[in-house]
Amino acid sequence: MGERCFLDEIADVSLKTQTDLLRVLQEREIVRVGGTQSIHVDFRVIAATNRNLTDMVKEGRFRSDLFYRAERVHDAPARRCASGTATFHCWRRLSSTSTATR
């Protein structure tokens, strides 16, 4: 199984970064900063927020294609924080077909 990447407060991510994240999820590749070669990746993204992403999609503040790619995992955590409940989303595991050198 691949690694996991936890993104706290996914609702605060800019639309540009949401676009980049969606591209990585779809293409299963990244390019390092300053790099020129694509690297195949194998990881799972877990994201959390205490905001209502459905409303943010309707308002155009969160990408609908990124939202609908998510599989809702948990809506009411056992521990509540002072700001309310968190929503967790988990994007599917990205399979790597090859590994690039660092």
MIDRENFI-413620 format. One record per atom (N, C-alpha, C): y negated, x negated, z negated; residue in three letters; atom name. Coordinates in nm, 2 decimals. Each point is the difference from the previous one (the first is absolute). Example, Ala and Ser with C-alpha at 12.3 -4.5 7.8 and 13.67 -1.06 7.14 Angstrom:
y	x	z	code	site
0.57	-1.32	-0.78	ALA	N .
-0.12	0.09	0.00	ALA	CA .
-0.12	-0.09	0.00	ALA	C .
-0.11	0.04	0.07	SER	N .
-0.11	-0.09	0.00	SER	CA .
-0.11	0.08	-0.08	SER	C .
This chain:
y	x	z	code	site
0.12	-0.08	0.00	MET	N .
-0.12	0.08	0.00	MET	CA .
-0.12	-0.09	0.00	MET	C .
-0.11	0.05	0.06	GLY	N .
-0.12	-0.08	0.01	GLY	CA .
-0.09	0.01	-0.12	GLY	C .
-0.11	-0.06	0.00	GLU	N .
-0.09	0.00	-0.11	GLU	CA .
-0.08	0.13	-0.01	GLU	C .
-0.07	0.02	-0.11	ARG	N .
-0.08	0.12	-0.02	ARG	CA .
-0.15	-0.05	-0.01	ARG	C .
-0.09	0.09	0.05	CYS	N .
-0.14	-0.03	-0.01	CYS	CA .
-0.06	0.13	-0.07	CYS	C .
-0.06	-0.02	-0.11	PHE	N .
-0.07	0.11	-0.07	PHE	CA .
-0.15	0.00	0.02	PHE	C .
-0.05	0.12	0.06	LEU	N .
-0.14	0.01	0.02	LEU	CA .
-0.05	0.11	-0.09	LEU	C .
-0.08	-0.05	-0.10	ASP	N .
-0.06	0.09	-0.10	ASP	CA .
-0.13	0.06	0.06	ASP	C .
-0.02	0.13	-0.02	GLU	N .
-0.12	0.07	0.05	GLU	CA .
-0.01	-0.01	0.15	GLU	C .
0.10	0.04	0.07	ILE	N .
0.00	0.00	0.14	ILE	CA .
-0.11	0.08	0.06	ILE	C .
-0.05	0.10	-0.07	ALA	N .
-0.11	0.08	0.04	ALA	CA .
-0.13	-0.07	0.02	ALA	C .
-0.01	-0.12	-0.07	ASP	N .
-0.12	-0.08	0.01	ASP	CA .
0.00	-0.10	0.12	ASP	C .
0.11	0.00	0.07	VAL	N .
0.01	-0.09	0.12	VAL	CA .
-0.08	0.05	0.11	VAL	C .
-0.07	-0.09	0.07	SER	N .
-0.09	0.04	0.11	SER	CA .
0.09	0.05	0.12	SER	C .
-0.07	0.08	0.08	LEU	N .
0.07	0.05	0.12	LEU	CA .
0.05	-0.12	0.09	LEU	C .
-0.07	-0.11	0.01	LYS	N .
0.04	-0.12	0.07	LYS	CA .
0.13	-0.05	-0.05	LYS	C .
0.01	-0.02	-0.13	THR	N .
0.11	-0.05	-0.07	THR	CA .
0.12	0.09	0.02	THR	C .
-0.03	0.14	-0.01	GLN	N .
0.11	0.09	0.02	GLN	CA .
0.06	-0.01	0.14	GLN	C .
-0.09	-0.03	0.10	THR	N .
0.05	-0.02	0.14	THR	CA .
0.09	-0.12	0.00	THR	C .
-0.04	-0.11	-0.06	ASP	N .
0.08	-0.12	0.00	ASP	CA .
0.13	0.02	-0.07	ASP	C .
0.00	0.07	-0.11	LEU	N .
0.13	0.03	-0.07	LEU	CA .
0.09	0.08	0.08	LEU	C .
-0.05	0.10	0.07	LEU	N .
0.08	0.09	0.09	LEU	CA .
0.06	-0.09	0.11	LEU	C .
-0.08	-0.09	0.06	ARG	N .
0.05	-0.09	0.10	ARG	CA .
0.12	-0.08	-0.05	ARG	C .
-0.01	-0.06	-0.12	VAL	N .
0.10	-0.07	-0.06	VAL	CA .
0.13	0.08	-0.02	VAL	C .
-0.02	0.12	-0.05	LEU	N .
0.11	0.09	-0.02	LEU	CA .
0.07	0.04	0.13	LEU	C .
-0.07	0.02	0.11	GLN	N .
0.05	0.04	0.12	GLN	CA .
0.07	-0.12	0.08	GLN	C .
-0.07	-0.11	0.00	GLU	N .
0.05	-0.11	0.08	GLU	CA .
0.09	-0.10	-0.07	GLU	C .
0.00	0.01	-0.14	ARG	N .
0.08	-0.08	-0.08	ARG	CA .
-0.03	-0.15	0.02	ARG	C .
-0.13	-0.03	0.02	GLU	N .
-0.04	-0.14	0.02	GLU	CA .
-0.14	-0.02	-0.06	GLU	C .
-0.02	-0.12	-0.04	ILE	N .
-0.13	-0.04	-0.05	ILE	CA .
-0.04	-0.13	0.08	ILE	C .
-0.13	-0.03	-0.01	VAL	N .
-0.05	-0.13	0.05	VAL	CA .
-0.08	-0.06	-0.11	VAL	C .
0.03	-0.12	-0.05	ARG	N .
-0.07	-0.06	-0.11	ARG	CA .
-0.14	-0.02	0.04	ARG	C .
-0.09	-0.01	-0.10	VAL	N .
-0.14	-0.03	0.02	VAL	CA .
-0.01	-0.14	0.07	VAL	C .
-0.07	0.00	0.11	GLY	N .
-0.01	-0.13	0.07	GLY	CA .
0.13	-0.03	0.09	GLY	C .
0.10	0.08	-0.01	GLY	N .
0.12	-0.02	0.07	GLY	CA .
0.00	0.05	0.14	GLY	C .
0.10	-0.03	0.08	THR	N .
0.01	0.05	0.13	THR	CA .
0.14	0.06	0.03	THR	C .
0.09	-0.02	-0.08	GLN	N .
0.14	0.05	0.02	GLN	CA .
0.02	0.12	-0.09	GLN	C .
0.07	0.10	0.06	SER	N .
0.04	0.12	-0.08	SER	CA .
0.12	-0.04	-0.08	SER	C .
0.00	0.06	-0.12	ILE	N .
0.11	-0.02	-0.10	ILE	CA .
0.07	0.13	-0.03	ILE	C .
0.13	0.01	0.02	HIS	N .
0.07	0.13	-0.03	HIS	CA .
0.00	0.01	-0.15	HIS	C .
-0.01	0.12	-0.05	VAL	N .
-0.01	0.02	-0.15	VAL	CA .
0.11	0.10	-0.04	VAL	C .
0.04	-0.01	-0.13	ASP	N .
0.10	0.09	-0.06	ASP	CA .
-0.05	0.03	-0.14	ASP	C .
-0.07	0.11	-0.01	PHE	N .
-0.05	0.04	-0.13	PHE	CA .
-0.02	0.15	-0.01	PHE	C .
-0.02	0.04	-0.12	ARG	N .
-0.03	0.14	-0.03	ARG	CA .
-0.13	0.01	-0.07	ARG	C .
-0.08	0.10	0.05	VAL	N .
-0.14	0.02	-0.06	VAL	CA .
0.01	0.11	-0.10	VAL	C .
-0.05	-0.02	-0.12	ILE	N .
-0.01	0.11	-0.10	ILE	CA .
-0.15	0.01	-0.03	ILE	C .
-0.06	0.11	0.02	ALA	N .
-0.14	0.02	-0.02	ALA	CA .
-0.02	0.11	-0.11	ALA	C .
-0.11	-0.02	-0.07	ALA	N .
-0.03	0.10	-0.11	ALA	CA .
-0.15	0.04	0.01	ALA	C .
-0.03	0.12	-0.04	THR	N .
-0.14	0.04	-0.02	THR	CA .
-0.01	0.12	-0.09	THR	C .
-0.11	0.02	-0.06	ASN	N .
-0.02	0.12	-0.08	ASN	CA .
-0.08	0.11	0.07	ASN	C .
-0.03	-0.03	0.13	ARG	N .
-0.08	0.09	0.08	ARG	CA .
0.10	0.09	0.09	ARG	C .
-0.06	0.11	0.05	ASN	N .
0.08	0.09	0.08	ASN	CA .
-0.01	-0.05	0.15	ASN	C .
0.10	-0.06	0.05	LEU	N .
0.00	-0.06	0.13	LEU	CA .
0.00	0.11	0.11	LEU	C .
0.06	0.12	-0.03	THR	N .
-0.01	0.11	0.09	THR	CA .
-0.14	0.04	0.03	THR	C .
-0.08	0.01	-0.10	ASP	N .
-0.14	0.03	0.01	ASP	CA .
-0.08	-0.11	0.08	ASP	C .
0.04	-0.12	-0.03	MET	N .
-0.07	-0.11	0.06	MET	CA .
0.03	-0.01	0.15	MET	C .
0.12	0.04	0.04	VAL	N .
0.04	0.01	0.14	VAL	CA .
-0.08	0.11	0.07	VAL	C .
-0.02	0.11	-0.07	LYS	N .
-0.08	0.11	0.06	LYS	CA .
-0.14	-0.04	0.02	LYS	C .
-0.05	-0.08	-0.10	GLU	N .
-0.14	-0.04	0.01	GLU	CA .
-0.02	-0.12	0.09	GLU	C .
0.10	-0.06	0.06	GLY	N .
-0.01	-0.11	0.09	GLY	CA .
-0.01	-0.14	-0.07	GLY	C .
0.03	0.00	-0.13	ARG	N .
-0.02	-0.12	-0.08	ARG	CA .
0.13	-0.08	-0.02	ARG	C .
0.12	0.06	0.05	PHE	N .
0.12	-0.07	-0.01	PHE	CA .
0.08	0.04	0.13	PHE	C .
0.06	-0.10	0.07	ARG	N .
0.07	0.02	0.13	ARG	CA .
0.12	0.10	-0.02	ARG	C .
0.00	0.10	0.08	SER	N .
0.11	0.10	-0.01	SER	CA .
0.13	-0.06	0.05	SER	C .
0.00	-0.09	0.10	ASP	N .
0.12	-0.06	0.04	ASP	CA .
0.06	-0.09	-0.10	ASP	C .
-0.08	-0.07	-0.08	LEU	N .
0.05	-0.08	-0.11	LEU	CA .
0.05	0.09	-0.11	LEU	C .
-0.07	0.10	-0.03	PHE	N .
0.04	0.10	-0.11	PHE	CA .
0.14	0.06	0.03	PHE	C .
0.01	0.04	0.13	TYR	N .
0.13	0.07	0.03	TYR	CA .
0.11	-0.09	0.02	TYR	C .
-0.02	-0.13	0.01	ARG	N .
0.11	-0.10	0.01	ARG	CA .
0.05	-0.02	-0.14	ARG	C .
-0.07	0.03	-0.10	ALA	N .
0.04	-0.02	-0.14	ALA	CA .
0.10	0.11	-0.04	ALA	C .
0.09	-0.05	-0.09	GLU	N .
0.10	0.09	-0.06	GLU	CA .
-0.04	0.02	-0.14	GLU	C .
-0.04	0.12	-0.04	ARG	N .
-0.04	0.02	-0.14	ARG	CA .
0.11	-0.02	-0.09	ARG	C .
-0.02	-0.09	-0.10	VAL	N .
0.10	-0.03	-0.10	VAL	CA .
-0.02	0.07	-0.13	VAL	C .
-0.12	0.00	-0.05	HIS	N .
-0.02	0.05	-0.13	HIS	CA .
-0.14	0.06	-0.01	HIS	C .
-0.02	0.12	-0.05	ASP	N .
-0.13	0.06	-0.01	ASP	CA .
-0.05	0.01	-0.15	ASP	C .
0.09	0.00	-0.09	ALA	N .
-0.04	0.01	-0.14	ALA	CA .
0.07	-0.10	-0.09	ALA	C .
-0.06	-0.12	-0.01	PRO	N .
0.07	-0.11	-0.08	PRO	CA .
0.01	0.04	-0.15	PRO	C .
0.10	-0.06	-0.06	ALA	N .
0.02	0.03	-0.14	ALA	CA .
-0.12	-0.03	-0.09	ALA	C .
-0.06	-0.11	0.03	ARG	N .
-0.12	-0.04	-0.07	ARG	CA .
-0.13	0.04	0.08	ARG	C .
-0.09	0.07	-0.06	ARG	N .
-0.12	0.03	0.07	ARG	CA .
-0.11	-0.09	-0.05	ARG	C .
-0.09	-0.04	0.09	CYS	N .
-0.11	-0.08	-0.04	CYS	CA .
-0.12	0.09	-0.02	CYS	C .
-0.10	-0.06	-0.06	ALA	N .
-0.12	0.09	-0.04	ALA	CA .
-0.06	0.06	0.12	ALA	C .
0.01	-0.06	0.12	SER	N .
-0.06	0.05	0.12	SER	CA .
0.08	0.11	0.07	SER	C .
0.12	0.03	-0.05	GLY	N .
0.08	0.10	0.06	GLY	CA .
0.13	-0.05	0.05	GLY	C .
0.08	0.07	0.07	THR	N .
0.13	-0.04	0.05	THR	CA .
-0.01	-0.08	0.12	THR	C .
0.09	-0.09	0.02	ALA	N .
0.00	-0.08	0.12	ALA	CA .
0.10	0.06	0.10	ALA	C .
-0.02	-0.03	0.13	THR	N .
0.09	0.04	0.10	THR	CA .
0.06	-0.13	0.06	THR	C .
0.13	0.00	0.02	PHE	N .
0.06	-0.12	0.05	PHE	CA .
0.06	0.03	0.14	PHE	C .
-0.02	-0.09	0.09	HIS	N .
0.06	0.01	0.13	HIS	CA .
0.08	-0.12	0.03	HIS	C .
0.10	0.01	0.08	CYS	N .
0.08	-0.11	0.03	CYS	CA .
0.03	0.00	0.15	CYS	C .
-0.04	-0.10	0.07	TRP	N .
0.03	-0.01	0.15	TRP	CA .
0.13	-0.06	0.02	TRP	C .
0.07	0.04	0.11	ARG	N .
0.13	-0.04	0.02	ARG	CA .
0.01	-0.16	0.01	ARG	C .
0.12	-0.04	-0.03	ARG	N .
0.03	-0.15	0.00	ARG	CA .
-0.01	-0.05	0.14	ARG	C .
-0.06	-0.11	0.02	LEU	N .
-0.02	-0.06	0.13	LEU	CA .
0.11	-0.11	0.01	LEU	C .
0.08	0.01	0.10	SER	N .
0.11	-0.09	0.02	SER	CA .
-0.04	-0.12	0.08	SER	C .
0.04	-0.11	-0.04	SER	N .
-0.03	-0.12	0.07	SER	CA .
0.11	-0.04	0.09	SER	C .
-0.03	-0.04	0.13	THR	N .
0.11	-0.04	0.09	THR	CA .
0.00	-0.15	0.01	THR	C .
-0.10	-0.06	-0.04	SER	N .
0.00	-0.15	0.00	SER	CA .
-0.10	-0.05	-0.10	SER	C .
0.01	-0.12	-0.03	THR	N .
-0.09	-0.06	-0.10	THR	CA .
-0.08	-0.11	0.06	THR	C .
-0.13	-0.01	-0.02	ALA	N .
-0.08	-0.11	0.05	ALA	CA .
-0.02	-0.10	-0.11	ALA	C .
-0.03	-0.12	0.04	THR	N .
-0.03	-0.11	-0.10	THR	CA .
-0.14	0.02	-0.04	THR	C .
-0.02	-0.05	-0.12	ARG	N .
-0.14	0.01	-0.06	ARG	CA .
-0.07	-0.12	0.04	ARG	C .
